[in-house]
Amino acid sequence: MRHRQEYAEPATQILEGLPTPDPAGPEESRPRRRRWRKVLLISFIVVALLGGAALVGGGLYVRSINSGIERVDAFDGVPEESRPQAVATGAMNVMILGSDSRDPEGTQGSRTDTIILAHLPKDRSSAQLISIPRDTWVSVPKSKDGSRGGRDAKINAAYAWGGVPLMVQTVEKFTGVRVDHVAIIDFAGFKEIIDALGGIEVDVEKNFTSIHPPYRNFKRGPQTMDGAAALDYSRQRKQFADGDFARIRHQQQVIKAILDKAASGGLLTNPGKLNSFIQATSSAVSVDKDMSLLDMANQMRGVRGSNLTFITSPTKGTGRVGSESVVFADSGGAKTFYDAVRRDAVPEILSAAK
């Protein structure tokens, strides 16, 4: 079972970075366009890659971005000899971990709900965001202190047993892809981000009722959602036959809707809304000690919304191991797919995802 979803054209606006026509004329407006290109590219990194909060304007300067984001020691204790070697020089792979600190089911504890491997090709002309289902049954290496791991388990158990470093080891062992950087986002923080945008529009796939208070009724078709409703929607999975795959789909929809709204909702022309968006985003994310959001944004000047693709790691579907409901990886499909990622073979990555 493989899933693929590409961004529609409206999201392209957030990457093109073209502001409202400047009455000062073309010569004076050209530097502003370059500045806003950086603004919007960084915004793209912020939301699409979930890696940080960085917008320029309304008195906020680029140089304050990196210092204002929480840093984590993502590679502490990860033995170099056990790590995959980089195959394609210049390509970058960013592991994005999403947690829900206000999970209403109270089932996740310190486990991570969302695992995305973002592949940024050498030419930075596109990006592939690969979702790995949190229940994927994998081999988890031993934790740094040797007390946990060293056996098969759901992939998100690695976070509970050894934090970010063990997640790095587990994802690298499963994919064979070297992780260059790590970003962590609290999905509960999306509520504030969406409210700062004035809500988003999501196309709901079917009628259903939330299993969480206040038990919202979601109607099939386009709906405008505030932050609380969108977060509730992104948590739903038990009402769908494909379970966690539905939840992944809903999260992808919400991320896309945030991008679309940021591009078309007057964010850049409203200093108050812009400031609220920056504050909400920066409070919801942390990154590894060496990640430079500015460098990444500058490198990705050629990315357009039409070249941003969501992919779900190849699987055989769900099943059970003992008392646990798990997702079984498609070993053959995953091997072919992640080999293409390692080699930075973008056409093969997209072909394997169809």
VOMAR-351330 format. One line per field, with one value per residue (C-alpha): residue number from 1; x, y, z. Coordinates in nm, 3 decimals, padded with zeros to 5 digits. Each point is the difference from the previous one (the first is absolute). Example, Ala and Ser with C-alpha at 12.3 -4.5 7.8 and 13.67 -1.06 7.14 Angstrom:
<recs>
k c(1 2)
u c(01.230 00.137)
v c(-00.450 00.344)
w c(00.780 -00.066)
</recs>
This chain:
<recs>
k c(1 2 3 4 5 6 7 8 9 10 11 12 13 14 15 16 17 18 19 20 21 22 23 24 25 26 27 28 29 30 31 32 33 34 35 36 37 38 39 40 41 42 43 44 45 46 47 48 49 50 51 52 53 54 55 56 57 58 59 60 61 62 63 64 65 66 67 68 69 70 71 72 73 74 75 76 77 78 79 80 81 82 83 84 85 86 87 88 89 90 91 92 93 94 95 96 97 98 99 100 101 102 103 104 105 106 107 108 109 110 111 112 113 114 115 116 117 118 119 120 121 122 123 124 125 126 127 128 129 130 131 132 133 134 135 136 137 138 139 140 141 142 143 144 145 146 147 148 149 150 151 152 153 154 155 156 157 158 159 160 161 162 163 164 165 166 167 168 169 170 171 172 173 174 175 176 177 178 179 180 181 182 183 184 185 186 187 188 189 190 191 192 193 194 195 196 197 198 199 200 201 202 203 204 205 206 207 208 209 210 211 212 213 214 215 216 217 218 219 220 221 222 223 224 225 226 227 228 229 230 231 232 233 234 235 236 237 238 239 240 241 242 243 244 245 246 247 248 249 250 251 252 253 254 255 256 257 258 259 260 261 262 263 264 265 266 267 268 269 270 271 272 273 274 275 276 277 278 279 280 281 282 283 284 285 286 287 288 289 290 291 292 293 294 295 296 297 298 299 300 301 302 303 304 305 306 307 308 309 310 311 312 313 314 315 316 317 318 319 320 321 322 323 324 325 326 327 328 329 330 331 332 333 334 335 336 337 338 339 340 341 342 343 344 345 346 347 348 349 350 351 352 353 354)
u c(00.000 00.155 -00.136 00.100 -00.137 00.139 -00.065 -00.244 00.099 -00.113 00.285 00.244 -00.068 00.171 00.320 -00.003 00.007 -00.160 -00.146 -00.270 00.123 00.223 -00.091 00.365 00.072 00.187 00.353 -00.085 -00.237 00.249 00.201 -00.327 -00.104 00.331 -00.053 -00.356 00.119 00.218 -00.291 -00.228 00.261 00.073 -00.373 -00.008 00.275 -00.187 -00.328 00.061 00.312 -00.123 00.347 -00.030 -00.152 00.154 -00.158 00.145 -00.206 -00.190 00.325 00.113 00.349 00.142 00.299 -00.223 -00.157 00.257 00.071 -00.369 -00.069 00.054 00.290 00.033 00.304 -00.150 00.312 00.132 00.137 -00.085 00.303 00.143 00.105 -00.363 -00.132 -00.064 00.248 -00.121 -00.019 -00.108 00.220 -00.202 -00.338 -00.152 -00.235 -00.186 -00.182 -00.312 -00.159 -00.346 -00.143 -00.336 00.059 -00.373 -00.103 -00.358 00.025 00.297 00.148 00.320 00.199 00.345 -00.041 00.003 -00.322 00.148 00.322 00.090 00.323 00.034 00.231 00.151 00.179 00.343 -00.141 -00.262 -00.259 -00.252 -00.072 -00.150 -00.160 -00.016 -00.240 00.093 -00.306 00.064 -00.110 00.248 00.156 00.379 00.321 00.083 00.368 00.097 -00.028 00.316 -00.012 -00.080 -00.315 -00.257 -00.032 00.204 -00.317 -00.285 -00.267 -00.214 00.231 -00.127 00.104 00.357 -00.083 -00.137 00.298 00.285 -00.128 00.102 00.339 -00.161 -00.260 00.285 00.160 -00.330 -00.102 00.348 -00.001 -00.347 00.059 00.374 -00.010 00.233 -00.185 00.173 -00.226 -00.293 -00.301 -00.265 -00.344 -00.276 -00.311 -00.210 00.172 -00.169 -00.314 00.166 00.160 -00.335 -00.179 00.272 -00.088 -00.371 -00.087 00.056 -00.216 00.015 -00.184 -00.143 -00.012 -00.319 -00.256 00.120 -00.012 00.311 00.064 00.130 -00.199 -00.182 -00.069 -00.001 -00.194 00.214 -00.201 00.128 00.131 00.191 -00.018 00.154 00.164 00.150 00.306 -00.189 -00.213 00.297 00.205 -00.295 -00.039 00.369 -00.025 -00.284 00.069 -00.229 -00.299 00.191 00.068 00.366 00.055 00.332 00.032 -00.310 00.163 00.311 -00.224 -00.176 00.328 00.117 -00.323 00.044 00.363 -00.099 -00.289 00.235 00.230 -00.288 -00.143 00.337 00.043 -00.345 -00.131 00.169 00.259 00.284 -00.198 -00.132 00.279 -00.217 -00.097 00.359 00.136 -00.257 00.088 00.373 -00.047 -00.236 00.230 00.323 -00.152 -00.100 00.333 00.357 00.288 00.340 00.299 00.151 -00.307 -00.002 -00.346 00.138 00.256 -00.267 -00.240 00.267 00.090 -00.362 -00.066 -00.093 -00.272 -00.358 -00.320 -00.058 00.331 -00.086 -00.129 -00.146 00.073 -00.078 00.270 -00.088 -00.198 -00.192 -00.274 -00.092 00.003 00.075 00.308 -00.117 -00.245 00.128 -00.152 00.287 00.087 00.214 00.255 00.013 00.359 00.061 -00.177 00.169 00.344 -00.049 -00.152 00.263 00.282 -00.130 -00.004 00.360 00.110 -00.201 -00.179 -00.308 -00.182 00.038 -00.120 -00.316 -00.045 00.031 -00.261 -00.270)
v c(00.000 00.330 00.349 00.316 00.351 00.307 00.359 00.185 00.317 00.250 -00.103 00.115 00.357 -00.047 -00.095 00.256 00.280 00.269 00.277 00.250 00.225 00.272 00.358 00.098 -00.150 -00.304 00.102 00.064 -00.295 -00.255 -00.021 -00.027 -00.292 -00.173 00.062 -00.134 -00.300 -00.082 00.071 -00.241 -00.267 -00.002 -00.016 -00.302 -00.166 00.091 -00.166 -00.248 -00.143 00.082 00.116 00.344 00.345 00.260 00.290 00.343 00.315 00.209 00.078 -00.364 -00.069 -00.312 -00.014 -00.053 -00.317 -00.268 00.131 00.007 -00.367 -00.276 -00.232 -00.371 -00.229 -00.236 -00.208 -00.041 -00.351 -00.111 -00.212 00.118 -00.351 -00.116 00.280 -00.021 00.190 00.285 -00.123 00.309 00.299 00.315 -00.161 00.050 -00.211 00.159 -00.217 00.176 -00.128 00.116 -00.052 00.094 00.118 00.045 -00.335 -00.041 -00.378 00.010 -00.302 00.137 00.094 00.098 -00.174 00.200 00.004 00.109 -00.102 00.168 -00.038 00.309 -00.057 00.314 -00.083 00.134 00.256 00.112 00.026 -00.219 -00.169 -00.338 -00.036 -00.370 -00.095 -00.313 -00.135 00.011 -00.364 -00.135 -00.319 00.038 -00.101 00.255 00.018 00.003 00.330 00.183 -00.149 -00.346 -00.037 00.021 -00.097 -00.265 -00.164 00.042 00.253 00.280 00.265 00.271 -00.204 00.110 00.353 -00.122 -00.227 00.227 00.339 00.168 -00.176 -00.347 00.121 00.106 -00.343 -00.181 00.200 -00.034 -00.375 -00.038 00.217 -00.023 00.377 00.226 00.266 00.338 00.209 -00.037 00.221 -00.057 00.159 -00.007 -00.053 00.143 00.329 -00.010 00.131 00.335 00.006 -00.055 00.254 00.253 -00.054 00.050 -00.365 -00.232 -00.183 -00.380 -00.233 -00.270 -00.342 -00.131 00.074 -00.107 00.098 00.064 -00.249 00.283 00.267 00.211 -00.274 00.221 -00.106 00.022 00.019 -00.122 00.279 00.327 00.139 00.302 -00.110 00.194 -00.136 -00.221 -00.160 -00.054 -00.161 -00.222 -00.097 -00.087 -00.240 -00.213 -00.354 -00.249 00.084 -00.096 -00.343 00.084 00.134 00.176 00.053 00.221 00.197 00.049 00.117 00.247 00.142 00.047 00.182 00.232 00.079 00.077 00.219 00.198 00.062 00.105 00.236 00.155 00.070 00.142 00.123 00.339 -00.120 00.204 00.323 -00.020 00.063 -00.113 -00.326 -00.055 00.050 -00.240 -00.260 00.027 -00.023 -00.297 -00.188 00.065 -00.125 -00.330 -00.112 -00.098 -00.110 -00.165 00.207 00.031 00.068 00.343 00.087 00.299 -00.204 -00.255 00.268 00.161 -00.336 -00.066 00.307 -00.220 -00.198 00.057 -00.131 -00.229 -00.171 -00.080 -00.355 -00.192 -00.374 -00.279 -00.260 -00.323 -00.240 -00.327 00.137 -00.078 -00.318 -00.121 -00.106 -00.154 00.247 00.295 00.145 00.084 00.112 -00.240 00.155 -00.119 -00.116 -00.026 00.324 00.184 -00.126 00.127 00.326 00.091 -00.104 00.268 00.249 -00.088 00.053 00.323 -00.152 00.222 -00.149 -00.346 00.129 00.136 -00.311 -00.230 00.208 -00.036)
w c(00.000 -00.103 00.017 -00.177 00.014 -00.173 00.088 -00.218 -00.180 00.267 00.228 -00.270 00.102 00.333 -00.175 -00.276 00.255 -00.210 00.219 -00.087 -00.288 00.143 -00.093 00.040 -00.341 -00.135 00.102 00.364 00.027 -00.133 00.326 00.188 -00.219 00.076 00.370 -00.012 -00.198 00.301 00.233 -00.177 -00.059 00.370 00.068 -00.227 00.204 00.317 -00.088 -00.279 00.161 00.351 00.083 00.154 00.000 -00.225 -00.174 -00.071 00.023 00.248 00.185 00.025 -00.135 -00.153 00.231 00.303 -00.135 00.078 00.348 00.088 -00.066 00.257 -00.082 00.078 -00.004 -00.255 -00.067 00.355 00.044 -00.356 -00.098 -00.330 -00.101 00.007 -00.220 -00.377 -00.211 -00.218 -00.360 -00.193 00.077 00.056 00.065 00.345 00.212 00.291 00.254 00.129 00.320 00.100 00.345 00.146 00.356 00.050 -00.145 00.131 -00.008 00.233 -00.176 -00.145 00.307 -00.123 -00.334 -00.321 -00.204 -00.332 -00.174 -00.327 -00.196 -00.218 -00.296 -00.152 -00.328 -00.084 -00.243 00.259 -00.278 00.182 00.332 00.089 00.344 00.091 00.279 00.196 00.187 00.373 00.043 -00.258 00.140 -00.012 00.173 00.271 00.105 00.367 00.186 00.105 00.351 -00.138 00.209 -00.281 -00.364 -00.170 -00.132 -00.246 00.092 -00.139 -00.140 00.233 00.304 -00.076 00.114 00.332 00.057 -00.105 -00.109 -00.325 -00.034 00.006 -00.250 -00.229 00.031 -00.056 -00.306 -00.148 00.059 -00.151 -00.308 -00.053 -00.053 00.198 00.202 -00.033 00.220 00.240 00.070 00.265 00.007 00.258 -00.212 00.279 -00.086 -00.340 00.171 00.066 -00.344 -00.173 00.219 -00.084 -00.366 00.066 -00.067 -00.295 -00.255 -00.012 -00.240 00.230 -00.165 00.168 00.271 00.345 00.367 00.208 00.278 00.220 00.190 -00.111 -00.261 -00.307 -00.307 -00.312 -00.322 -00.333 -00.220 00.055 00.354 00.166 00.325 00.287 00.179 00.244 -00.272 -00.234 00.276 00.090 -00.365 -00.034 00.296 -00.136 -00.118 00.177 -00.221 -00.315 -00.141 -00.064 00.353 00.039 -00.374 00.026 00.279 -00.215 -00.285 00.227 00.127 -00.357 -00.081 00.298 -00.089 -00.359 00.117 00.224 -00.296 -00.223 00.260 00.080 -00.372 -00.065 00.334 00.020 00.251 -00.145 -00.015 00.355 00.258 00.292 -00.167 -00.117 00.351 00.148 -00.262 00.074 00.375 -00.026 -00.237 00.191 00.325 -00.161 -00.145 00.084 -00.221 00.032 00.106 -00.347 -00.214 -00.167 -00.121 -00.187 -00.193 -00.086 -00.120 -00.215 -00.153 -00.093 -00.212 -00.294 00.180 -00.115 00.151 -00.295 00.079 00.361 00.043 00.296 -00.006 00.245 00.057 -00.189 00.219 -00.021 00.223 00.358 00.210 00.350 00.189 00.325 00.149 -00.202 -00.317 -00.232 -00.353 -00.201 -00.233 -00.360 00.025 -00.374 -00.082 00.285 -00.106 -00.354 00.118 00.259 -00.232 -00.237 00.290 00.089 -00.359 -00.031 -00.301 00.012 -00.305 00.158 00.336 -00.159 -00.214 00.302 00.180 -00.263)
</recs>
